[in-house]
């Protein structure tokens, strides 16, 4: 699933570039949305985010594309890869800026892990 957002002034750090915390918030939120659509009715919580390394600064006004794909499913958890690309103001092509893996676990109403369903919602194709 691809999701987009715009880097606005309130997302910048004191150097005038995207604040890393804003990027991590979006990564977690958008990956959770993807997982929630694939496992409807399940309560999913983030348990891990791997390999946090910011490779390129992001300019204000950039349109970020978050490409999120499930990489694997266990009994109670699902792991997603997240690739982030920036379309900077005036640019003619996107640049890769960040990637990570996010793992979610399904929990019950008491907060204990419980099995994920074996059948996932199918992603609908764009017409």
N, CA, C and O atoms as CSV, one atom per row, in Angstrom:
chain,resi,resn,atom,element,x,y,z
A,1,UNK,N,N,0.850,-1.168,0.000
A,1,UNK,CA,C,0.000,0.000,0.000
A,1,UNK,C,C,0.895,1.230,0.000
A,1,UNK,O,O,1.901,1.267,0.708
A,2,UNK,N,N,0.541,2.221,-0.778
A,2,UNK,CA,C,1.253,3.492,-0.782
A,2,UNK,C,C,0.400,4.555,-0.096
A,2,UNK,O,O,-0.805,4.649,-0.325
A,3,UNK,N,N,1.046,5.348,0.745
A,3,UNK,CA,C,0.422,6.463,1.435
A,3,UNK,C,C,1.320,7.676,1.254
A,3,UNK,O,O,2.539,7.541,1.150
A,4,UNK,N,N,0.724,8.849,1.216
A,4,UNK,CA,C,1.480,10.075,0.969
A,4,UNK,C,C,1.239,11.106,2.060
A,4,UNK,O,O,0.185,11.120,2.696
A,5,UNK,N,N,2.233,11.971,2.271
A,5,UNK,CA,C,2.058,13.131,3.142
A,5,UNK,C,C,2.973,14.251,2.663
A,5,UNK,O,O,3.943,14.019,1.942
A,6,UNK,N,N,2.646,15.453,3.073
A,6,UNK,CA,C,3.402,16.643,2.702
A,6,UNK,C,C,4.200,17.121,3.902
A,6,UNK,O,O,3.666,17.208,5.008
A,7,UNK,N,N,5.481,17.433,3.696
A,7,UNK,CA,C,6.332,17.958,4.772
A,7,UNK,C,C,6.077,19.460,4.880
A,7,UNK,O,O,6.423,20.237,3.989
A,8,UNK,N,N,5.456,19.845,6.008
A,8,UNK,CA,C,5.089,21.244,6.258
A,8,UNK,C,C,6.013,21.849,7.313
A,8,UNK,O,O,6.767,21.121,7.959
A,9,UNK,N,N,5.965,23.166,7.494
A,9,UNK,CA,C,6.864,23.832,8.457
A,9,UNK,C,C,6.812,23.248,9.867
A,9,UNK,O,O,7.842,23.200,10.539
A,10,UNK,N,N,5.656,22.806,10.330
A,10,UNK,CA,C,5.558,22.258,11.682
A,10,UNK,C,C,6.257,20.901,11.842
A,10,UNK,O,O,6.382,20.403,12.961
A,11,UNK,N,N,6.714,20.300,10.732
A,11,UNK,CA,C,7.399,19.013,10.778
A,11,UNK,C,C,8.923,19.162,10.778
A,11,UNK,O,O,9.639,18.161,10.792
A,12,UNK,N,N,9.421,20.393,10.762
A,12,UNK,CA,C,10.861,20.634,10.594
A,12,UNK,C,C,11.602,20.702,11.918
A,12,UNK,O,O,11.035,21.054,12.953
A,13,UNK,N,N,12.884,20.358,11.863
A,13,UNK,CA,C,13.754,20.511,13.029
A,13,UNK,C,C,14.401,21.899,13.015
A,13,UNK,O,O,14.089,22.722,12.153
A,14,UNK,N,N,15.286,22.154,13.953
A,14,UNK,CA,C,15.910,23.470,14.072
A,14,UNK,C,C,16.891,23.783,12.938
A,14,UNK,O,O,17.366,24.914,12.835
A,15,UNK,N,N,17.203,22.802,12.089
A,15,UNK,CA,C,18.057,23.030,10.919
A,15,UNK,C,C,17.240,23.293,9.657
A,15,UNK,O,O,17.799,23.597,8.603
A,16,UNK,N,N,15.910,23.177,9.765
A,16,UNK,CA,C,15.048,23.442,8.618
A,16,UNK,C,C,14.732,22.235,7.758
A,16,UNK,O,O,14.207,22.381,6.654
A,17,UNK,N,N,15.047,21.036,8.250
A,17,UNK,CA,C,14.744,19.804,7.529
A,17,UNK,C,C,13.759,18.970,8.344
A,17,UNK,O,O,13.498,19.279,9.507
A,18,UNK,N,N,13.213,17.918,7.740
A,18,UNK,CA,C,12.245,17.075,8.425
A,18,UNK,C,C,12.823,16.524,9.723
A,18,UNK,O,O,13.926,15.977,9.734
A,19,UNK,N,N,12.081,16.668,10.812
A,19,UNK,CA,C,12.436,16.121,12.114
A,19,UNK,C,C,12.257,14.609,12.070
A,19,UNK,O,O,11.212,14.127,11.634
A,20,UNK,N,N,13.258,13.854,12.513
A,20,UNK,CA,C,13.207,12.398,12.467
A,20,UNK,C,C,12.030,11.819,13.225
A,20,UNK,O,O,11.477,10.798,12.818
A,21,UNK,N,N,11.637,12.455,14.323
A,21,UNK,CA,C,10.501,11.969,15.095
A,21,UNK,C,C,9.205,12.011,14.307
A,21,UNK,O,O,8.349,11.141,14.468
A,22,UNK,N,N,9.055,13.025,13.450
A,22,UNK,CA,C,7.863,13.103,12.596
A,22,UNK,C,C,7.857,11.941,11.601
A,22,UNK,O,O,6.812,11.345,11.342
A,23,UNK,N,N,9.028,11.622,11.047
A,23,UNK,CA,C,9.135,10.499,10.108
A,23,UNK,C,C,8.752,9.197,10.802
A,23,UNK,O,O,8.002,8.397,10.242
A,24,UNK,N,N,9.257,8.975,12.012
A,24,UNK,CA,C,8.957,7.736,12.726
A,24,UNK,C,C,7.479,7.631,13.074
A,24,UNK,O,O,6.909,6.541,13.029
A,25,UNK,N,N,6.854,8.746,13.418
A,25,UNK,CA,C,5.415,8.754,13.708
A,25,UNK,C,C,4.638,8.305,12.477
A,25,UNK,O,O,3.753,7.456,12.575
A,26,UNK,N,N,4.968,8.874,11.318
A,26,UNK,CA,C,4.273,8.515,10.088
A,26,UNK,C,C,4.500,7.047,9.732
A,26,UNK,O,O,3.561,6.343,9.361
A,27,UNK,N,N,5.749,6.588,9.846
A,27,UNK,CA,C,6.059,5.189,9.531
A,27,UNK,C,C,5.196,4.259,10.374
A,27,UNK,O,O,4.585,3.328,9.849
A,28,UNK,N,N,5.145,4.509,11.680
A,28,UNK,CA,C,4.363,3.656,12.574
A,28,UNK,C,C,2.874,3.746,12.258
A,28,UNK,O,O,2.191,2.726,12.179
A,29,UNK,N,N,2.376,4.959,12.080
A,29,UNK,CA,C,0.946,5.162,11.808
A,29,UNK,C,C,0.524,4.525,10.486
A,29,UNK,O,O,-0.476,3.809,10.437
A,30,UNK,N,N,1.271,4.779,9.424
A,30,UNK,CA,C,0.876,4.281,8.109
A,30,UNK,C,C,1.037,2.763,8.011
A,30,UNK,O,O,0.231,2.103,7.355
A,31,UNK,N,N,2.061,2.202,8.651
A,31,UNK,CA,C,2.208,0.745,8.663
A,31,UNK,C,C,1.062,0.112,9.451
A,31,UNK,O,O,0.534,-0.928,9.057
A,32,UNK,N,N,0.674,0.747,10.575
A,32,UNK,CA,C,-0.449,0.233,11.361
A,32,UNK,C,C,-1.751,0.266,10.548
A,32,UNK,O,O,-2.540,-0.676,10.603
A,33,UNK,N,N,-1.972,1.348,9.798
A,33,UNK,CA,C,-3.165,1.430,8.951
A,33,UNK,C,C,-3.174,0.287,7.937
A,33,UNK,O,O,-4.204,-0.353,7.727
A,34,UNK,N,N,-2.039,0.034,7.318
A,34,UNK,CA,C,-1.941,-1.058,6.348
A,34,UNK,C,C,-2.266,-2.399,7.009
A,34,UNK,O,O,-3.051,-3.185,6.479
A,35,UNK,N,N,-1.659,-2.652,8.163
A,35,UNK,CA,C,-1.901,-3.909,8.872
A,35,UNK,C,C,-3.361,-4.024,9.302
A,35,UNK,O,O,-3.952,-5.100,9.207
A,36,UNK,N,N,-3.938,-2.936,9.767
A,36,UNK,CA,C,-5.334,-2.956,10.219
A,36,UNK,C,C,-6.297,-3.242,9.077
A,36,UNK,O,O,-7.337,-3.868,9.285
A,37,UNK,N,N,-5.965,-2.796,7.886
A,37,UNK,CA,C,-6.810,-3.091,6.725
A,37,UNK,C,C,-6.662,-4.550,6.301
A,37,UNK,O,O,-7.605,-5.144,5.778
A,38,UNK,N,N,-5.494,-5.125,6.522
A,38,UNK,CA,C,-5.281,-6.526,6.156
A,38,UNK,C,C,-5.820,-7.488,7.214
A,38,UNK,O,O,-6.119,-8.643,6.911
A,39,UNK,N,N,-5.943,-7.018,8.440
A,39,UNK,CA,C,-6.463,-7.848,9.537
A,39,UNK,C,C,-7.610,-7.112,10.226
A,39,UNK,O,O,-7.476,-6.695,11.376
A,40,UNK,N,N,-8.743,-6.950,9.524
A,40,UNK,CA,C,-9.864,-6.204,10.102
A,40,UNK,C,C,-10.378,-6.877,11.377
A,40,UNK,O,O,-10.412,-8.103,11.486
A,41,UNK,N,N,-10.772,-6.043,12.331
A,41,UNK,CA,C,-11.318,-6.546,13.580
A,41,UNK,C,C,-10.279,-6.965,14.601
A,41,UNK,O,O,-10.634,-7.381,15.703
A,42,UNK,N,N,-8.998,-6.864,14.256
A,42,UNK,CA,C,-7.925,-7.249,15.174
A,42,UNK,C,C,-7.345,-6.010,15.850
A,42,UNK,O,O,-7.221,-4.954,15.230
A,43,UNK,N,N,-6.990,-6.152,17.128
A,43,UNK,CA,C,-6.285,-5.088,17.839
A,43,UNK,C,C,-4.801,-5.350,17.673
A,43,UNK,O,O,-4.276,-6.347,18.169
A,44,UNK,N,N,-4.124,-4.443,16.968
A,44,UNK,CA,C,-2.703,-4.604,16.666
A,44,UNK,C,C,-1.898,-3.517,17.368
A,44,UNK,O,O,-2.294,-2.351,17.386
A,45,UNK,N,N,-0.766,-3.908,17.943
A,45,UNK,CA,C,0.122,-2.952,18.591
A,45,UNK,C,C,1.528,-3.123,18.025
A,45,UNK,O,O,1.926,-4.224,17.642
A,46,UNK,N,N,2.264,-2.036,17.976
A,46,UNK,CA,C,3.640,-2.061,17.491
A,46,UNK,C,C,4.532,-2.671,18.563
A,46,UNK,O,O,4.488,-2.268,19.725
A,47,UNK,N,N,5.344,-3.652,18.161
A,47,UNK,CA,C,6.287,-4.247,19.107
A,47,UNK,C,C,7.742,-4.023,18.705
A,47,UNK,O,O,8.638,-4.160,19.538
A,48,UNK,N,N,7.990,-3.679,17.438
A,48,UNK,CA,C,9.374,-3.462,17.005
A,48,UNK,C,C,9.423,-2.611,15.751
A,48,UNK,O,O,8.540,-2.661,14.893
A,49,UNK,N,N,10.484,-1.831,15.678
A,49,UNK,CA,C,10.831,-1.092,14.470
A,49,UNK,C,C,12.344,-1.275,14.334
A,49,UNK,O,O,13.105,-0.855,15.205
A,50,UNK,N,N,12.773,-1.900,13.243
A,50,UNK,CA,C,14.170,-2.271,13.088
A,50,UNK,C,C,14.950,-1.303,12.213
A,50,UNK,O,O,14.389,-0.608,11.366
A,51,UNK,N,N,16.259,-1.274,12.441
A,51,UNK,CA,C,17.195,-0.560,11.562
A,51,UNK,C,C,16.798,0.889,11.321
A,51,UNK,O,O,16.547,1.283,10.182
A,52,UNK,N,N,16.740,1.671,12.369
A,52,UNK,CA,C,16.418,3.092,12.237
A,52,UNK,C,C,17.694,3.818,11.842
A,52,UNK,O,O,18.590,3.994,12.668
A,53,UNK,N,N,17.781,4.237,10.600
A,53,UNK,CA,C,18.928,4.987,10.088
A,53,UNK,C,C,18.421,5.964,9.036
A,53,UNK,O,O,17.913,5.563,7.989
A,54,UNK,N,N,18.566,7.245,9.329
A,54,UNK,CA,C,18.134,8.278,8.391
A,54,UNK,C,C,19.265,8.502,7.397
A,54,UNK,O,O,20.357,8.921,7.783
A,55,UNK,N,N,19.013,8.228,6.131
A,55,UNK,CA,C,20.057,8.252,5.104
A,55,UNK,C,C,20.118,9.549,4.296
A,55,UNK,O,O,21.137,9.845,3.671
A,56,UNK,N,N,19.039,10.317,4.306
A,56,UNK,CA,C,19.012,11.537,3.499
A,56,UNK,C,C,18.083,12.534,4.165
A,56,UNK,O,O,17.003,12.168,4.630
A,57,UNK,N,N,18.497,13.791,4.212
A,57,UNK,CA,C,17.616,14.811,4.785
A,57,UNK,C,C,16.470,15.093,3.822
A,57,UNK,O,O,16.575,14.880,2.615
A,58,UNK,N,N,15.367,15.581,4.397
A,58,UNK,CA,C,14.163,15.832,3.609
A,58,UNK,C,C,13.836,17.314,3.687
A,58,UNK,O,O,13.749,17.890,4.771
A,59,UNK,N,N,13.656,17.917,2.527
A,59,UNK,CA,C,13.376,19.354,2.430
A,59,UNK,C,C,11.916,19.673,2.739
A,59,UNK,O,O,11.033,18.850,2.500
A,60,UNK,N,N,11.665,20.865,3.268
A,60,UNK,CA,C,10.273,21.291,3.438
A,60,UNK,C,C,9.587,21.358,2.077
A,60,UNK,O,O,10.213,21.701,1.073
A,61,UNK,N,N,8.312,21.031,2.050
A,61,UNK,CA,C,7.561,21.036,0.802
A,61,UNK,C,C,7.645,19.734,0.030
A,61,UNK,O,O,6.981,19.581,-0.996
A,62,UNK,N,N,8.448,18.795,0.503
A,62,UNK,CA,C,8.556,17.494,-0.163
A,62,UNK,C,C,7.271,16.697,0.042
A,62,UNK,O,O,6.629,16.779,1.089
A,63,UNK,N,N,6.914,15.931,-0.974
A,63,UNK,CA,C,5.821,14.969,-0.848
A,63,UNK,C,C,6.479,13.622,-0.572
A,63,UNK,O,O,7.278,13.137,-1.373
A,64,UNK,N,N,6.139,13.024,0.567
A,64,UNK,CA,C,6.703,11.734,0.923
A,64,UNK,C,C,5.752,10.626,0.516
A,64,UNK,O,O,4.538,10.722,0.700
A,65,UNK,N,N,6.331,9.566,-0.043
A,65,UNK,CA,C,5.563,8.362,-0.369
A,65,UNK,C,C,6.067,7.232,0.516
A,65,UNK,O,O,7.262,6.937,0.543
A,66,UNK,N,N,5.151,6.604,1.237
A,66,UNK,CA,C,5.450,5.486,2.118
A,66,UNK,C,C,4.948,4.221,1.432
A,66,UNK,O,O,3.741,4.020,1.293
A,67,UNK,N,N,5.873,3.373,1.006
A,67,UNK,CA,C,5.526,2.114,0.344
A,67,UNK,C,C,5.616,1.010,1.391
A,67,UNK,O,O,6.698,0.720,1.901
A,68,UNK,N,N,4.466,0.390,1.712
A,68,UNK,CA,C,4.377,-0.546,2.834
A,68,UNK,C,C,3.880,-1.896,2.321
A,68,UNK,O,O,2.837,-1.985,1.674
A,69,UNK,N,N,4.653,-2.948,2.627
A,69,UNK,CA,C,4.338,-4.290,2.147
A,69,UNK,C,C,4.565,-5.295,3.276
A,69,UNK,O,O,5.572,-5.228,3.980
A,70,UNK,N,N,3.618,-6.230,3.445
A,70,UNK,CA,C,3.818,-7.283,4.443
A,70,UNK,C,C,4.981,-8.168,4.008
A,70,UNK,O,O,5.067,-8.580,2.851
A,71,UNK,N,N,5.866,-8.449,4.947
A,71,UNK,CA,C,7.022,-9.302,4.684
A,71,UNK,C,C,6.865,-10.691,5.267
A,71,UNK,O,O,7.505,-11.638,4.811
A,72,UNK,N,N,6.009,-10.814,6.281
A,72,UNK,CA,C,5.821,-12.126,6.880
A,72,UNK,C,C,4.764,-12.094,7.961
A,72,UNK,O,O,4.477,-11.048,8.544
A,73,UNK,N,N,4.186,-13.267,8.222
A,73,UNK,CA,C,3.169,-13.396,9.248
A,73,UNK,C,C,3.496,-14.605,10.104
A,73,UNK,O,O,3.755,-15.696,9.595
A,74,UNK,N,N,3.479,-14.391,11.427
A,74,UNK,CA,C,3.636,-15.491,12.365
A,74,UNK,C,C,2.288,-15.842,12.963
A,74,UNK,O,O,1.244,-15.482,12.419
A,75,UNK,N,N,2.313,-16.540,14.074
A,75,UNK,CA,C,1.076,-16.930,14.735
A,75,UNK,C,C,0.327,-15.722,15.288
A,75,UNK,O,O,-0.890,-15.616,15.135
A,76,UNK,N,N,1.062,-14.808,15.934
A,76,UNK,CA,C,0.434,-13.643,16.574
A,76,UNK,C,C,0.908,-12.323,16.000
A,76,UNK,O,O,0.399,-11.271,16.387
A,77,UNK,N,N,1.867,-12.347,15.088
A,77,UNK,CA,C,2.470,-11.103,14.607
A,77,UNK,C,C,2.566,-11.044,13.088
A,77,UNK,O,O,2.498,-12.058,12.393
A,78,UNK,N,N,2.727,-9.824,12.606
A,78,UNK,CA,C,2.948,-9.584,11.173
A,78,UNK,C,C,4.029,-8.519,11.041
A,78,UNK,O,O,4.072,-7.561,11.812
A,79,UNK,N,N,4.903,-8.702,10.053
A,79,UNK,CA,C,6.032,-7.800,9.839
A,79,UNK,C,C,5.882,-7.111,8.477
A,79,UNK,O,O,5.569,-7.750,7.472
A,80,UNK,N,N,6.113,-5.805,8.471
A,80,UNK,CA,C,5.957,-4.996,7.262
A,80,UNK,C,C,7.246,-4.258,6.948
A,80,UNK,O,O,7.922,-3.761,7.849
A,81,UNK,N,N,7.584,-4.189,5.666
A,81,UNK,CA,C,8.689,-3.325,5.239
A,81,UNK,C,C,8.096,-1.969,4.876
A,81,UNK,O,O,7.001,-1.877,4.320
A,82,UNK,N,N,8.838,-0.932,5.199
A,82,UNK,CA,C,8.415,0.434,4.884
A,82,UNK,C,C,9.572,1.126,4.170
A,82,UNK,O,O,10.669,1.244,4.715
A,83,UNK,N,N,9.319,1.576,2.962
A,83,UNK,CA,C,10.288,2.350,2.183
A,83,UNK,C,C,9.707,3.748,2.019
A,83,UNK,O,O,8.535,3.900,1.676
A,84,UNK,N,N,10.524,4.766,2.265
A,84,UNK,CA,C,10.048,6.142,2.162
A,84,UNK,C,C,10.833,6.847,1.061
A,84,UNK,O,O,12.061,6.781,1.005
A,85,UNK,N,N,10.088,7.524,0.187
A,85,UNK,CA,C,10.671,8.273,-0.929
A,85,UNK,C,C,10.206,9.709,-0.845
A,85,UNK,O,O,9.076,9.983,-0.442
A,86,UNK,N,N,11.096,10.644,-1.234
A,86,UNK,CA,C,10.754,12.067,-1.212
A,86,UNK,C,C,10.723,12.614,-2.627
A,86,UNK,O,O,11.640,12.396,-3.418
A,87,UNK,N,N,9.651,13.329,-2.927
A,87,UNK,CA,C,9.521,14.086,-4.172
A,87,UNK,C,C,9.696,15.537,-3.759
A,87,UNK,O,O,8.747,16.182,-3.313
A,88,UNK,N,N,10.919,16.050,-3.910
A,88,UNK,CA,C,11.241,17.402,-3.451
A,88,UNK,C,C,10.639,18.450,-4.372
A,88,UNK,O,O,10.393,18.176,-5.547
A,89,UNK,N,N,10.402,19.648,-3.851
A,89,UNK,CA,C,9.846,20.717,-4.686
A,89,UNK,C,C,10.708,20.931,-5.935
A,89,UNK,O,O,11.917,21.137,-5.833
A,90,UNK,N,N,10.086,20.880,-7.091
A,90,UNK,CA,C,10.779,21.105,-8.360
A,90,UNK,C,C,11.511,19.897,-8.914
A,90,UNK,O,O,12.060,19.970,-10.013
A,91,UNK,N,N,11.535,18.797,-8.194
A,91,UNK,CA,C,12.244,17.599,-8.648
A,91,UNK,C,C,11.432,16.884,-9.727
A,91,UNK,O,O,10.212,17.034,-9.801
A,92,UNK,N,N,12.119,16.110,-10.557
A,92,UNK,CA,C,11.442,15.347,-11.600
A,92,UNK,C,C,11.359,13.865,-11.263
A,92,UNK,O,O,10.697,13.105,-11.970
A,93,UNK,N,N,12.031,13.443,-10.179
A,93,UNK,CA,C,11.919,12.060,-9.736
A,93,UNK,C,C,12.103,11.983,-8.224
A,93,UNK,O,O,12.713,12.853,-7.601
A,94,UNK,N,N,11.556,10.914,-7.659
A,94,UNK,CA,C,11.656,10.700,-6.219
A,94,UNK,C,C,13.067,10.251,-5.837
A,94,UNK,O,O,13.820,9.719,-6.653
A,95,UNK,N,N,13.400,10.492,-4.542
A,95,UNK,CA,C,14.647,9.988,-3.980
A,95,UNK,C,C,14.301,9.110,-2.785
A,95,UNK,O,O,13.427,9.452,-1.989
A,96,UNK,N,N,14.998,7.963,-2.660
A,96,UNK,CA,C,14.830,7.114,-1.494
A,96,UNK,C,C,15.439,7.832,-0.299
A,96,UNK,O,O,16.541,8.372,-0.396
A,97,UNK,N,N,14.725,7.843,0.840
A,97,UNK,CA,C,15.247,8.537,2.013
A,97,UNK,C,C,15.312,7.679,3.272
A,97,UNK,O,O,16.076,8.000,4.182
A,98,UNK,N,N,14.537,6.599,3.355
A,98,UNK,CA,C,14.471,5.867,4.616
A,98,UNK,C,C,13.810,4.519,4.389
A,98,UNK,O,O,12.939,4.380,3.529
A,99,UNK,N,N,14.234,3.515,5.175
A,99,UNK,CA,C,13.529,2.238,5.171
A,99,UNK,C,C,13.662,1.595,6.541
A,99,UNK,O,O,14.616,1.858,7.274
A,100,UNK,N,N,12.703,0.758,6.876
A,100,UNK,CA,C,12.707,0.027,8.135
A,100,UNK,C,C,11.729,-1.128,8.024
A,100,UNK,O,O,11.053,-1.293,7.008
A,101,UNK,N,N,11.663,-1.930,9.086
A,101,UNK,CA,C,10.667,-2.982,9.207
A,101,UNK,C,C,9.918,-2.740,10.509
A,101,UNK,O,O,10.520,-2.427,11.537
A,102,UNK,N,N,8.607,-2.889,10.456
A,102,UNK,CA,C,7.761,-2.689,11.628
A,102,UNK,C,C,7.022,-3.992,11.899
A,102,UNK,O,O,6.472,-4.610,10.987
A,103,UNK,N,N,7.018,-4.403,13.167
A,103,UNK,CA,C,6.323,-5.623,13.562
A,103,UNK,C,C,5.173,-5.273,14.494
A,103,UNK,O,O,5.329,-4.517,15.453
A,104,UNK,N,N,4.020,-5.842,14.186
A,104,UNK,CA,C,2.812,-5.667,15.003
A,104,UNK,C,C,2.424,-7.013,15.581
A,104,UNK,O,O,2.647,-8.054,14.962
A,105,UNK,N,N,1.845,-6.988,16.766
A,105,UNK,CA,C,1.310,-8.199,17.369
A,105,UNK,C,C,-0.166,-7.968,17.676
A,105,UNK,O,O,-0.583,-6.864,18.026
A,106,UNK,N,N,-0.933,-9.028,17.536
A,106,UNK,CA,C,-2.355,-8.945,17.881
A,106,UNK,C,C,-2.511,-9.222,19.375
A,106,UNK,O,O,-1.924,-10.164,19.908
A,107,UNK,N,N,-3.314,-8.386,20.045
A,107,UNK,CA,C,-3.580,-8.587,21.468
A,107,UNK,C,C,-5.083,-8.666,21.701
A,107,UNK,O,O,-5.885,-8.151,20.922
A,108,UNK,N,N,-5.437,-9.330,22.802
A,108,UNK,CA,C,-6.850,-9.417,23.192
A,108,UNK,C,C,-7.195,-8.245,24.113
A,108,UNK,O,O,-6.373,-7.355,24.326
A,109,UNK,N,N,-8.409,-8.251,24.655
A,109,UNK,CA,C,-8.872,-7.130,25.485
A,109,UNK,C,C,-8.091,-6.984,26.786
A,109,UNK,O,O,-8.171,-5.937,27.429
A,110,UNK,N,N,-7.332,-8.012,27.194
A,110,UNK,CA,C,-6.511,-7.918,28.405
A,110,UNK,C,C,-5.061,-7.557,28.084
A,110,UNK,O,O,-4.242,-7.407,28.990
A,111,UNK,N,N,-4.744,-7.417,26.792
A,111,UNK,CA,C,-3.388,-7.060,26.386
A,111,UNK,C,C,-2.479,-8.241,26.131
A,111,UNK,O,O,-1.284,-8.061,25.896
A,112,UNK,N,N,-3.020,-9.445,26.172
A,112,UNK,CA,C,-2.217,-10.644,25.905
A,112,UNK,C,C,-2.228,-10.977,24.417
A,112,UNK,O,O,-3.219,-10.760,23.721
A,113,UNK,N,N,-1.106,-11.508,23.950
A,113,UNK,CA,C,-1.015,-11.917,22.544
A,113,UNK,C,C,-2.056,-12.975,22.234
A,113,UNK,O,O,-2.364,-13.838,23.057
A,114,UNK,N,N,-2.592,-12.885,21.017
A,114,UNK,CA,C,-3.537,-13.906,20.553
A,114,UNK,C,C,-3.325,-14.109,19.052
A,114,UNK,O,O,-2.766,-13.236,18.389
A,115,UNK,N,N,-3.760,-15.240,18.508
A,115,UNK,CA,C,-3.489,-15.570,17.106
A,115,UNK,C,C,-4.136,-14.599,16.115
A,115,UNK,O,O,-5.252,-14.116,16.308
A,116,UNK,N,N,-3.386,-14.341,15.055
A,116,UNK,CA,C,-3.935,-13.600,13.914
A,116,UNK,C,C,-4.769,-14.556,13.083
A,116,UNK,O,O,-4.496,-15.757,13.068
A,117,UNK,N,N,-5.782,-14.051,12.391
A,117,UNK,CA,C,-6.528,-14.920,11.470
A,117,UNK,C,C,-5.626,-15.365,10.325
A,117,UNK,O,O,-4.669,-14.676,9.969
A,118,UNK,N,N,-5.939,-16.509,9.761
A,118,UNK,CA,C,-5.124,-17.020,8.660
A,118,UNK,C,C,-5.535,-16.412,7.325
A,118,UNK,O,O,-4.767,-16.440,6.363
A,119,UNK,N,N,-6.732,-15.870,7.267
A,119,UNK,CA,C,-7.202,-15.258,6.027
A,119,UNK,C,C,-7.123,-13.749,6.183
A,119,UNK,O,O,-7.722,-13.172,7.091
A,120,UNK,N,N,-6.375,-13.120,5.285
A,120,UNK,CA,C,-6.231,-11.677,5.309
A,120,UNK,C,C,-7.173,-11.061,4.297
A,120,UNK,O,O,-7.535,-11.697,3.307
A,121,UNK,N,N,-7.571,-9.819,4.547
A,121,UNK,CA,C,-8.353,-9.069,3.560
A,121,UNK,C,C,-7.473,-8.865,2.339
A,121,UNK,O,O,-6.307,-8.489,2.464
A,122,UNK,N,N,-8.016,-9.106,1.184
A,122,UNK,CA,C,-7.274,-8.909,-0.056
A,122,UNK,C,C,-7.245,-7.432,-0.416
A,122,UNK,O,O,-8.253,-6.733,-0.306
A,123,UNK,N,N,-6.089,-6.971,-0.843
A,123,UNK,CA,C,-5.951,-5.595,-1.303
A,123,UNK,C,C,-6.707,-5.458,-2.615
A,123,UNK,O,O,-6.578,-6.297,-3.507
A,124,UNK,N,N,-7.491,-4.405,-2.725
A,124,UNK,CA,C,-8.212,-4.201,-3.983
A,124,UNK,C,C,-7.309,-3.514,-4.994
A,124,UNK,O,O,-6.531,-2.626,-4.645
A,125,UNK,N,N,-7.418,-3.923,-6.224
A,125,UNK,CA,C,-6.613,-3.332,-7.293
A,125,UNK,C,C,-7.232,-2.021,-7.738
A,125,UNK,O,O,-8.455,-1.890,-7.800
A,126,UNK,N,N,-6.389,-1.058,-8.044
A,126,UNK,CA,C,-6.876,0.235,-8.537
A,126,UNK,C,C,-7.411,0.057,-9.951
A,126,UNK,O,O,-6.809,-0.630,-10.777
A,127,UNK,N,N,-8.530,0.675,-10.210
A,127,UNK,CA,C,-9.131,0.540,-11.542
A,127,UNK,C,C,-8.690,1.651,-12.445
A,127,UNK,O,O,-9.095,1.700,-13.606
